Amino acid sequence: MTNKSIIFYEERNFQGRSYECSSDCSDMSSYLSRCNSCRVERGCFMVYDRPNYTGNQYFIRRGDYNDYMRNWGMSDSIRSCRMIPLYRGAYRIRIYERENFIGQMMEMSDDCESIMDRYNWSNGCMSCHVMDGHWLMYEEPHFRGRMWYFRPGEYRSFRELAMPGMRFMSMRRILDSWH
C-alpha cells in the first residue's frame, strides 16, 4: 500500500498538476494555484479554504470528487487540510449553553440531530469540551449548514476560533467506519 491518502488536482476530473498529501498541510498554495477535484484514497480529511486550518471547512472521506468544489458551492481555493485520525474508542463530549462553560451542560456520547429538540436550548451550543473521539458540529439542526471539526480538547469560546457569533445546533461523531 502506498503512503498516499489524498490527492488534490488543479483541474476537474483529476487533471492538471496534483499534490499528494498523507498528513496535515497548513498551506498548499506553494503546491497548487487552485483545486477543482480530489481523490481520497484512505481516511477522512477536513479541507479549509484558508491557510492554517481557517475559514470555511468541509469534511471529506474515501472517494472521488471529480468536481468537488463546484458541487459543494466552494471556490477553487482549498488552502489547507487536516487528516482526521482513525479512532475506535468511546465518544464523549460536554456541550454548554454559553461561552466559557457557563449555563446548562449536557454530556453526550452519541449523535444529536437537534440540540433545541433534545435539550430545549434555543441558542444552541456555544462552548464544549471534547473528552473522547472526533466530532463534527453544524450550525443548523439535522447536520446542515457550516460545519466545524472538533478533536479532543477544551473550546471555551467559538469566537476565539474565528467564528464570531457561531452557535452549533447539531453534532455527530466521526466513526471509524467512515475511514
GROMACS elastic network, one bead per residue, 0.5 to 0.9 nm:
[ bonds ]
;  ai    aj funct       b0    kb
    1     4     6  0.84791   500
    2     5     6  0.82679   500
    3    21     6  0.85349   500
    3    22     6  0.63855   500
    4     7     6  0.73776   500
    4    20     6  0.62937   500
    4    21     6  0.62491   500
    4    22     6  0.54098   500
    4    40     6  0.86346   500
    4    41     6  0.68711   500
    4    42     6  0.76220   500
    5    20     6  0.74702   500
    5    21     6  0.62074   500
    5    23     6  0.80023   500
    5    39     6  0.83287   500
    5    40     6  0.58356   500
    5    43     6  0.65812   500
    5    44     6  0.86776   500
    5    62     6  0.86530   500
    5    83     6  0.88905   500
    6    19     6  0.83866   500
    6    20     6  0.58984   500
    6    21     6  0.53978   500
    6    22     6  0.63959   500
    6    23     6  0.89059   500
    6    38     6  0.70374   500
    6    39     6  0.56377   500
    6    41     6  0.56928   500
    6    42     6  0.70347   500
    6    43     6  0.82939   500
    6    44     6  0.89216   500
    6    45     6  0.83299   500
    6    62     6  0.85336   500
    7    14     6  0.87934   500
    7    18     6  0.65547   500
    7    19     6  0.55657   500
    7    21     6  0.61932   500
    7    22     6  0.87492   500
    7    37     6  0.85991   500
    7    38     6  0.54816   500
    7    39     6  0.52674   500
    7    40     6  0.64972   500
    7    41     6  0.79005   500
    8    14     6  0.78620   500
    8    17     6  0.83933   500
    8    18     6  0.54013   500
    8    19     6  0.52045   500
    8    20     6  0.64626   500
    8    21     6  0.80817   500
    8    32     6  0.83357   500
    8    35     6  0.63298   500
    8    36     6  0.78741   500
    8    37     6  0.61777   500
    8    39     6  0.67045   500
    8    40     6  0.87072   500
    9    12     6  0.72884   500
    9    13     6  0.82642   500
    9    14     6  0.54685   500
    9    15     6  0.60992   500
    9    16     6  0.61047   500
    9    17     6  0.57964   500
    9    19     6  0.66508   500
    9    20     6  0.89906   500
    9    32     6  0.78532   500
    9    34     6  0.79333   500
    9    35     6  0.54737   500
    9    36     6  0.61954   500
    9    37     6  0.52828   500
    9    38     6  0.57484   500
    9    39     6  0.84455   500
   10    14     6  0.77046   500
   10    15     6  0.67331   500
   10    16     6  0.53818   500
   10    17     6  0.56061   500
   10    18     6  0.63824   500
   10    19     6  0.87905   500
   10    32     6  0.65253   500
   10    33     6  0.70496   500
   10    34     6  0.52073   500
   10    36     6  0.53999   500
   10    37     6  0.68465   500
   10    38     6  0.87579   500
   10    76     6  0.83256   500
   11    14     6  0.62353   500
   11    16     6  0.53213   500
   11    17     6  0.76945   500
   11    18     6  0.88464   500
   11    34     6  0.79386   500
   11    35     6  0.65151   500
   11    37     6  0.63102   500
   11    66     6  0.87868   500
   11    67     6  0.83785   500
   12    15     6  0.60133   500
   12    16     6  0.82552   500
   12    35     6  0.81858   500
   12    37     6  0.51267   500
   12    38     6  0.85167   500
   12    65     6  0.87527   500
   12    66     6  0.55998   500
   12    67     6  0.52235   500
   12    68     6  0.81840   500
   12    69     6  0.89616   500
   13    36     6  0.80379   500
   13    37     6  0.62460   500
   13    38     6  0.83759   500
   13    65     6  0.79345   500
   13    67     6  0.64467   500
   14    17     6  0.88151   500
   14    18     6  0.80876   500
   14    36     6  0.80925   500
   14    37     6  0.57617   500
   14    38     6  0.66255   500
   14    39     6  0.77973   500
   14    64     6  0.89182   500
   14    65     6  0.84859   500
   14    66     6  0.62136   500
   14    67     6  0.86050   500
   15    18     6  0.77837   500
   15    36     6  0.89376   500
   15    37     6  0.81310   500
   17    31     6  0.86334   500
   17    32     6  0.70947   500
   18    31     6  0.79342   500
   18    32     6  0.71520   500
   18    35     6  0.87276   500
   18    38     6  0.88601   500
   19    28     6  0.83728   500
   19    31     6  0.63763   500
   19    32     6  0.70627   500
   21    24     6  0.76423   500
   21    25     6  0.75117   500
   21    81     6  0.87875   500
   22    25     6  0.87754   500
   22    42     6  0.89859   500
   22    83     6  0.75755   500
   23    81     6  0.82246   500
   23    82     6  0.68204   500
   23    83     6  0.56267   500
   23    84     6  0.89940   500
   24    45     6  0.88461   500
   24    80     6  0.78235   500
   24    81     6  0.57435   500
   24    83     6  0.54984   500
   24    84     6  0.88682   500
   25    28     6  0.65903   500
   25    51     6  0.87035   500
   25    52     6  0.80458   500
   25    53     6  0.85264   500
   25    79     6  0.85460   500
   25    80     6  0.54772   500
   25    81     6  0.53435   500
   25    82     6  0.64058   500
   25    83     6  0.86309   500
   26    50     6  0.88924   500
   26    51     6  0.56296   500
   26    53     6  0.62615   500
   26    79     6  0.74751   500
   26    81     6  0.65666   500
   26    82     6  0.78407   500
   27    30     6  0.72851   500
   27    31     6  0.86281   500
   27    50     6  0.79671   500
   27    52     6  0.62913   500
   27    53     6  0.83891   500
   27    79     6  0.54320   500
   27    81     6  0.80374   500
   28    31     6  0.53957   500
   28    32     6  0.63095   500
   28    33     6  0.84031   500
   28    51     6  0.75257   500
   28    78     6  0.76017   500
   28    79     6  0.50450   500
   28    80     6  0.56575   500
   28    81     6  0.82097   500
   29    32     6  0.53278   500
   29    33     6  0.58785   500
   29    34     6  0.77765   500
   29    51     6  0.81725   500
   29    77     6  0.88181   500
   29    78     6  0.83635   500
   29    79     6  0.59234   500
   29    80     6  0.82923   500
   30    33     6  0.74446   500
   32    35     6  0.70271   500
   32    79     6  0.87782   500
   33    76     6  0.87814   500
   33    77     6  0.80663   500
   34    75     6  0.88840   500
   34    76     6  0.52247   500
   34    77     6  0.55582   500
   34    78     6  0.69159   500
   34    79     6  0.83762   500
   35    38     6  0.76728   500
   35    68     6  0.89008   500
   35    69     6  0.75872   500
   35    75     6  0.85119   500
   35    77     6  0.62865   500
   35    78     6  0.60751   500
   35    79     6  0.87063   500
   36    65     6  0.86723   500
   36    66     6  0.74844   500
   36    67     6  0.57618   500
   36    68     6  0.63368   500
   36    69     6  0.55629   500
   36    70     6  0.76416   500
   36    75     6  0.83223   500
   36    76     6  0.56188   500
   36    77     6  0.85535   500
   36    78     6  0.87521   500
   37    64     6  0.80619   500
   37    65     6  0.54928   500
   37    67     6  0.50557   500
   37    68     6  0.53641   500
   37    69     6  0.68604   500
   37    76     6  0.88967   500
   38    63     6  0.86243   500
   38    64     6  0.63651   500
   38    65     6  0.52575   500
   38    66     6  0.64643   500
   38    67     6  0.80194   500
   38    68     6  0.71125   500
   39    62     6  0.75006   500
   39    63     6  0.59581   500
   39    65     6  0.59331   500
   39    66     6  0.77725   500
   40    43     6  0.70864   500
   40    44     6  0.76110   500
   40    45     6  0.82996   500
   40    60     6  0.76848   500
   40    61     6  0.62369   500
   40    63     6  0.52307   500
   40    64     6  0.63505   500
   40    65     6  0.81464   500
   41    61     6  0.84782   500
   41    62     6  0.55521   500
   41    63     6  0.66209   500
   41    64     6  0.82314   500
   42    61     6  0.76038   500
   42    62     6  0.54686   500
   42    63     6  0.83467   500
   42   179     6  0.66312   500
   43    60     6  0.88135   500
   43    61     6  0.60168   500
   43    62     6  0.59253   500
   43    83     6  0.74995   500
   43    84     6  0.72533   500
   43    85     6  0.76238   500
   43    86     6  0.74571   500
   43   178     6  0.76200   500
   44    59     6  0.73685   500
   44    60     6  0.58067   500
   44    62     6  0.64887   500
   44    82     6  0.87304   500
   44    83     6  0.61811   500
   44    84     6  0.54412   500
   44    85     6  0.75673   500
   44    86     6  0.82801   500
   44   174     6  0.88505   500
   44   178     6  0.72173   500
   44   179     6  0.57214   500
   45    58     6  0.82416   500
   45    59     6  0.59368   500
   45    60     6  0.53850   500
   45    61     6  0.62407   500
   45    62     6  0.89206   500
   45    81     6  0.66507   500
   45    82     6  0.55564   500
   45    84     6  0.53909   500
   45    85     6  0.87101   500
   46    53     6  0.86128   500
   46    57     6  0.63022   500
   46    58     6  0.54423   500
   46    60     6  0.62458   500
   46    61     6  0.87229   500
   46    80     6  0.85725   500
   46    81     6  0.56164   500
   46    82     6  0.52487   500
   46    83     6  0.65786   500
   46    84     6  0.71920   500
   46   148     6  0.88577   500
   46   149     6  0.73913   500
   47    53     6  0.76988   500
   47    56     6  0.83151   500
   47    57     6  0.54572   500
   47    58     6  0.53349   500
   47    59     6  0.65904   500
   47    60     6  0.75638   500
   47    78     6  0.65682   500
   47    79     6  0.77460   500
   47    80     6  0.59835   500
   47    82     6  0.64972   500
   47    83     6  0.88116   500
   48    51     6  0.72266   500
   48    52     6  0.83466   500
   48    53     6  0.56766   500
   48    54     6  0.60791   500
   48    55     6  0.60208   500
   48    56     6  0.56451   500
   48    58     6  0.66295   500
   48    77     6  0.83077   500
   48    78     6  0.56351   500
   48    79     6  0.60188   500
   48    80     6  0.52464   500
   48    81     6  0.59557   500
   48    82     6  0.83863   500
   49    53     6  0.80219   500
   49    54     6  0.70339   500
   49    55     6  0.55649   500
   49    56     6  0.56710   500
   49    57     6  0.66441   500
   49    58     6  0.88706   500
   49    74     6  0.82539   500
   49    75     6  0.80085   500
   49    76     6  0.82520   500
   49    77     6  0.53101   500
   49    79     6  0.52058   500
   49    80     6  0.68427   500
   49    81     6  0.89326   500
   50    53     6  0.64737   500
   50    54     6  0.52194   500
   50    55     6  0.52676   500
   50    56     6  0.75690   500
   50    57     6  0.88492   500
   50    77     6  0.73820   500
   50    78     6  0.66872   500
   50    80     6  0.63464   500
   51    54     6  0.61181   500
   51    55     6  0.81055   500
   51    78     6  0.82957   500
   51    80     6  0.51303   500
   51    81     6  0.85735   500
   52    55     6  0.89588   500
   52    79     6  0.80138   500
   52    80     6  0.62681   500
   52    81     6  0.84750   500
   53    56     6  0.88768   500
   53    57     6  0.80320   500
   53    79     6  0.80914   500
   53    80     6  0.56961   500
   53    81     6  0.66247   500
   53    82     6  0.73039   500
   54    57     6  0.74991   500
   54    79     6  0.89585   500
   54    80     6  0.80688   500
   54   161     6  0.83922   500
   54   162     6  0.77056   500
   55   162     6  0.79494   500
   55   163     6  0.88189   500
   56    74     6  0.88503   500
   56   146     6  0.74338   500
   56   147     6  0.80634   500
   56   148     6  0.83579   500
   57    81     6  0.89245   500
   57   146     6  0.76567   500
   57   147     6  0.66869   500
   57   148     6  0.66111   500
   57   149     6  0.81326   500
   58    72     6  0.89631   500
   58   146     6  0.81999   500
   58   147     6  0.69386   500
   58   148     6  0.79280   500
   58   149     6  0.87977   500
   59   136     6  0.84535   500
   59   147     6  0.81349   500
   59   148     6  0.86848   500
   59   149     6  0.81666   500
   60    63     6  0.81794   500
   61   178     6  0.66919   500
   61   179     6  0.65196   500
   62   178     6  0.77254   500
   62   179     6  0.65498   500
   64    68     6  0.85518   500
   65    69     6  0.84192   500
   65    71     6  0.89469   500
   66    69     6  0.87696   500
   67    70     6  0.58537   500
   67    71     6  0.62265   500
   67    72     6  0.87610   500
   68    71     6  0.52870   500
   68    72     6  0.62006   500
   68    73     6  0.85010   500
   68    74     6  0.79753   500
   69    72     6  0.55442   500
   69    73     6  0.61029   500
   69    75     6  0.58113   500
   69    76     6  0.59875   500
   69    77     6  0.85871   500
   69    78     6  0.87254   500
   70    73     6  0.50613   500
   70    74     6  0.58844   500
   70    75     6  0.69140   500
   70    76     6  0.80738   500
   71    74     6  0.76262   500
   72    75     6  0.88505   500
   74    77     6  0.77953   500
   74    78     6  0.86869   500
   75    78     6  0.78187   500
   78    81     6  0.78900   500
   84    87     6  0.87446   500
   84   134     6  0.78709   500
   84   151     6  0.86167   500
   84   174     6  0.86488   500
   85   134     6  0.84668   500
   85   179     6  0.89173   500
   86   174     6  0.88817   500
   86   175     6  0.81218   500
   86   176     6  0.58364   500
   86   179     6  0.69840   500
   87    90     6  0.87391   500
   87   133     6  0.64581   500
   87   134     6  0.75994   500
   87   174     6  0.83063   500
   87   175     6  0.72504   500
   87   176     6  0.58853   500
   88    91     6  0.89226   500
   88   133     6  0.80478   500
   88   175     6  0.77010   500
   88   176     6  0.61427   500
   89   132     6  0.74924   500
   89   133     6  0.69251   500
   90   109     6  0.75050   500
   90   132     6  0.62281   500
   90   133     6  0.66463   500
   91   108     6  0.79025   500
   91   110     6  0.70975   500
   91   130     6  0.85212   500
   91   131     6  0.75435   500
   91   134     6  0.76342   500
   91   135     6  0.86479   500
   91   173     6  0.73508   500
   92   107     6  0.69036   500
   92   108     6  0.56464   500
   92   110     6  0.78134   500
   92   129     6  0.87374   500
   92   130     6  0.64235   500
   92   131     6  0.54090   500
   92   133     6  0.67393   500
   93   106     6  0.82682   500
   93   107     6  0.56453   500
   93   108     6  0.53810   500
   93   109     6  0.64913   500
   93   110     6  0.88872   500
   93   128     6  0.70511   500
   93   129     6  0.57647   500
   93   131     6  0.55611   500
   93   132     6  0.67862   500
   93   133     6  0.82547   500
   93   135     6  0.85250   500
   93   152     6  0.87097   500
   94   105     6  0.65472   500
   94   106     6  0.55617   500
   94   108     6  0.63232   500
   94   109     6  0.89818   500
   94   127     6  0.86117   500
   94   128     6  0.55090   500
   94   129     6  0.51172   500
   94   130     6  0.64162   500
   94   131     6  0.76305   500
   95    98     6  0.89623   500
   95   101     6  0.79157   500
   95   104     6  0.83294   500
   95   105     6  0.56472   500
   95   106     6  0.54833   500
   95   107     6  0.64430   500
   95   108     6  0.79356   500
   95   125     6  0.60712   500
   95   126     6  0.76584   500
   95   127     6  0.61242   500
   95   129     6  0.65650   500
   95   130     6  0.84197   500
   96    99     6  0.72450   500
   96   100     6  0.82541   500
   96   101     6  0.54568   500
   96   102     6  0.63224   500
   96   103     6  0.62133   500
   96   104     6  0.57508   500
   96   106     6  0.67118   500
   96   124     6  0.84959   500
   96   125     6  0.55514   500
   96   126     6  0.61054   500
   96   127     6  0.52599   500
   96   128     6  0.58125   500
   96   129     6  0.85342   500
   97   101     6  0.75638   500
   97   102     6  0.65927   500
   97   103     6  0.51524   500
   97   104     6  0.54220   500
   97   105     6  0.66115   500
   97   106     6  0.87923   500
   97   121     6  0.70917   500
   97   123     6  0.73633   500
   97   124     6  0.64300   500
   97   126     6  0.56459   500
   97   127     6  0.70337   500
   97   128     6  0.89326   500
   98   101     6  0.62363   500
   98   102     6  0.50475   500
   98   103     6  0.55914   500
   98   104     6  0.78642   500
   98   123     6  0.87139   500
   98   124     6  0.86171   500
   98   125     6  0.67410   500
   98   127     6  0.61552   500
   98   156     6  0.89567   500
   98   157     6  0.84667   500
   99   102     6  0.59885   500
   99   103     6  0.83777   500
   99   125     6  0.84880   500
   99   126     6  0.51843   500
   99   127     6  0.50099   500
   99   128     6  0.84587   500
   99   155     6  0.87050   500
   99   156     6  0.57593   500
   99   157     6  0.50890   500
   99   158     6  0.76443   500
   99   159     6  0.88042   500
  100   126     6  0.83216   500
  100   127     6  0.63419   500
  100   128     6  0.85383   500
  100   155     6  0.80120   500
  100   157     6  0.60779   500
  101   104     6  0.84333   500
  101   105     6  0.76593   500
  101   126     6  0.82645   500
  101   127     6  0.59115   500
  101   128     6  0.69302   500
  101   129     6  0.84087   500
  101   155     6  0.86397   500
  101   156     6  0.62532   500
  101   157     6  0.85274   500
  102   105     6  0.77822   500
  102   127     6  0.82647   500
  104   121     6  0.89384   500
  105   128     6  0.89211   500
  106   119     6  0.83083   500
  108   111     6  0.78831   500
  108   112     6  0.83955   500
  109   132     6  0.88307   500
  109   173     6  0.84504   500
  110   171     6  0.86895   500
  110   172     6  0.70261   500
  110   173     6  0.68535   500
  111   135     6  0.89878   500
  111   170     6  0.79039   500
  111   171     6  0.57631   500
  111   173     6  0.60626   500
  112   115     6  0.65097   500
  112   118     6  0.76731   500
  112   141     6  0.86112   500
  112   142     6  0.80801   500
  112   143     6  0.86597   500
  112   169     6  0.85486   500
  112   170     6  0.54692   500
  112   171     6  0.53166   500
  112   172     6  0.63152   500
  113   117     6  0.82970   500
  113   118     6  0.82999   500
  113   141     6  0.57148   500
  113   143     6  0.63917   500
  113   169     6  0.77742   500
  113   171     6  0.65606   500
  113   172     6  0.78481   500
  114   117     6  0.52866   500
  114   118     6  0.61551   500
  114   119     6  0.83480   500
  114   124     6  0.86652   500
  114   140     6  0.79956   500
  114   142     6  0.61315   500
  114   143     6  0.83378   500
  114   169     6  0.57170   500
  114   171     6  0.79991   500
  115   118     6  0.51815   500
  115   119     6  0.55920   500
  115   120     6  0.67745   500
  115   121     6  0.62226   500
  115   122     6  0.79527   500
  115   123     6  0.88701   500
  115   124     6  0.60071   500
  115   125     6  0.75915   500
  115   141     6  0.73344   500
  115   168     6  0.81295   500
  115   169     6  0.52327   500
  115   170     6  0.57854   500
  115   171     6  0.84106   500
  116   119     6  0.55219   500
  116   122     6  0.53252   500
  116   123     6  0.77302   500
  116   124     6  0.65218   500
  116   141     6  0.81183   500
  116   169     6  0.69456   500
  116   170     6  0.86909   500
  117   120     6  0.54851   500
  117   121     6  0.77453   500
  117   122     6  0.87224   500
  118   121     6  0.81424   500
  119   122     6  0.87506   500
  120   123     6  0.89677   500
  120   124     6  0.86647   500
  121   124     6  0.53669   500
  121   125     6  0.77679   500
  121   169     6  0.87515   500
  122   169     6  0.86554   500
  123   126     6  0.80968   500
  123   167     6  0.68483   500
  123   168     6  0.82020   500
  123   169     6  0.78379   500
  124   139     6  0.84784   500
  124   167     6  0.55857   500
  124   168     6  0.53158   500
  124   170     6  0.81269   500
  125   128     6  0.75170   500
  125   166     6  0.88783   500
  125   167     6  0.54937   500
  125   168     6  0.50761   500
  125   169     6  0.65129   500
  125   170     6  0.86282   500
  126   155     6  0.89427   500
  126   156     6  0.80793   500
  126   157     6  0.66634   500
  126   158     6  0.65032   500
  126   159     6  0.89241   500
  126   165     6  0.86924   500
  126   166     6  0.72799   500
  126   167     6  0.52510   500
  126   168     6  0.67901   500
  127   154     6  0.82036   500
  127   155     6  0.56443   500
  127   156     6  0.50943   500
  127   157     6  0.54472   500
  127   158     6  0.64427   500
  127   167     6  0.84871   500
  128   153     6  0.84987   500
  128   154     6  0.62450   500
  128   155     6  0.52694   500
  128   156     6  0.65492   500
  128   157     6  0.82594   500
  128   158     6  0.89180   500
  129   152     6  0.74130   500
  129   153     6  0.58483   500
  129   155     6  0.59634   500
  129   156     6  0.79335   500
  130   133     6  0.72456   500
  130   134     6  0.77392   500
  130   135     6  0.80323   500
  130   150     6  0.71810   500
  130   151     6  0.64925   500
  130   153     6  0.52538   500
  130   154     6  0.63404   500
  130   155     6  0.80791   500
  131   151     6  0.85384   500
  131   152     6  0.54170   500
  131   153     6  0.65590   500
  131   154     6  0.82518   500
  132   151     6  0.80597   500
  132   152     6  0.59129   500
  132   153     6  0.87700   500
  133   150     6  0.88186   500
  133   151     6  0.66865   500
  133   152     6  0.64986   500
  133   173     6  0.72847   500
  133   174     6  0.76173   500
  133   175     6  0.86036   500
  134   149     6  0.74731   500
  134   150     6  0.59493   500
  134   152     6  0.67292   500
  134   172     6  0.87903   500
  134   173     6  0.60835   500
  134   174     6  0.55872   500
  134   175     6  0.80812   500
  135   148     6  0.83404   500
  135   149     6  0.59775   500
  135   150     6  0.52151   500
  135   151     6  0.64881   500
  135   152     6  0.87878   500
  135   171     6  0.68730   500
  135   172     6  0.57014   500
  135   174     6  0.55322   500
  135   175     6  0.88586   500
  136   143     6  0.86880   500
  136   147     6  0.64135   500
  136   148     6  0.56340   500
  136   150     6  0.62393   500
  136   151     6  0.89045   500
  136   170     6  0.85999   500
  136   171     6  0.55927   500
  136   172     6  0.53960   500
  136   173     6  0.63299   500
  136   174     6  0.68521   500
  137   140     6  0.89495   500
  137   143     6  0.75717   500
  137   146     6  0.83976   500
  137   147     6  0.54464   500
  137   148     6  0.53103   500
  137   149     6  0.65803   500
  137   150     6  0.75337   500
  137   168     6  0.61062   500
  137   169     6  0.75878   500
  137   170     6  0.58879   500
  137   172     6  0.65538   500
  137   173     6  0.88416   500
  138   141     6  0.71385   500
  138   142     6  0.82269   500
  138   143     6  0.55047   500
  138   144     6  0.59446   500
  138   145     6  0.59592   500
  138   146     6  0.57164   500
  138   148     6  0.65707   500
  138   167     6  0.83282   500
  138   168     6  0.53441   500
  138   169     6  0.60576   500
  138   170     6  0.52608   500
  138   171     6  0.59383   500
  138   172     6  0.85913   500
  139   143     6  0.78816   500
  139   144     6  0.68160   500
  139   145     6  0.54152   500
  139   146     6  0.56339   500
  139   147     6  0.64587   500
  139   148     6  0.85823   500
  139   166     6  0.70951   500
  139   167     6  0.59281   500
  139   169     6  0.53029   500
  139   170     6  0.68850   500
  139   171     6  0.89404   500
  140   143     6  0.64176   500
  140   144     6  0.51191   500
  140   145     6  0.53892   500
  140   146     6  0.77367   500
  140   147     6  0.89052   500
  140   167     6  0.85909   500
  140   168     6  0.66232   500
  140   170     6  0.63043   500
  141   144     6  0.61247   500
  141   145     6  0.82723   500
  141   168     6  0.82181   500
  141   169     6  0.50252   500
  141   171     6  0.84197   500
  142   169     6  0.81425   500
  142   170     6  0.62043   500
  142   171     6  0.83645   500
  143   146     6  0.88939   500
  143   147     6  0.81338   500
  143   169     6  0.81761   500
  143   170     6  0.57058   500
  143   171     6  0.65877   500
  143   172     6  0.76667   500
  144   147     6  0.76810   500
  144   169     6  0.89982   500
  144   170     6  0.80531   500
  147   168     6  0.85472   500
  147   171     6  0.89379   500
  150   153     6  0.79216   500
  150   155     6  0.86567   500
  155   158     6  0.67475   500
  155   160     6  0.85814   500
  155   161     6  0.84567   500
  156   159     6  0.88534   500
  156   160     6  0.80794   500
  157   160     6  0.54756   500
  157   161     6  0.72050   500
  157   163     6  0.88153   500
  158   161     6  0.50894   500
  158   162     6  0.70333   500
  158   163     6  0.55239   500
  158   164     6  0.68689   500
  158   165     6  0.77490   500
  158   166     6  0.64199   500
  158   167     6  0.77656   500
  159   162     6  0.53915   500
  159   165     6  0.64952   500
  159   166     6  0.70103   500
  160   163     6  0.68750   500
  160   164     6  0.76829   500
  161   164     6  0.80399   500
  163   166     6  0.53669   500
  163   167     6  0.87782   500
  164   167     6  0.89469   500
  168   171     6  0.76430   500
  172   175     6  0.88596   500
  174   177     6  0.84793   500
  174   178     6  0.70531   500
  174   179     6  0.89310   500
  175   178     6  0.56059   500
  175   179     6  0.76417   500
  176   179     6  0.55133   500
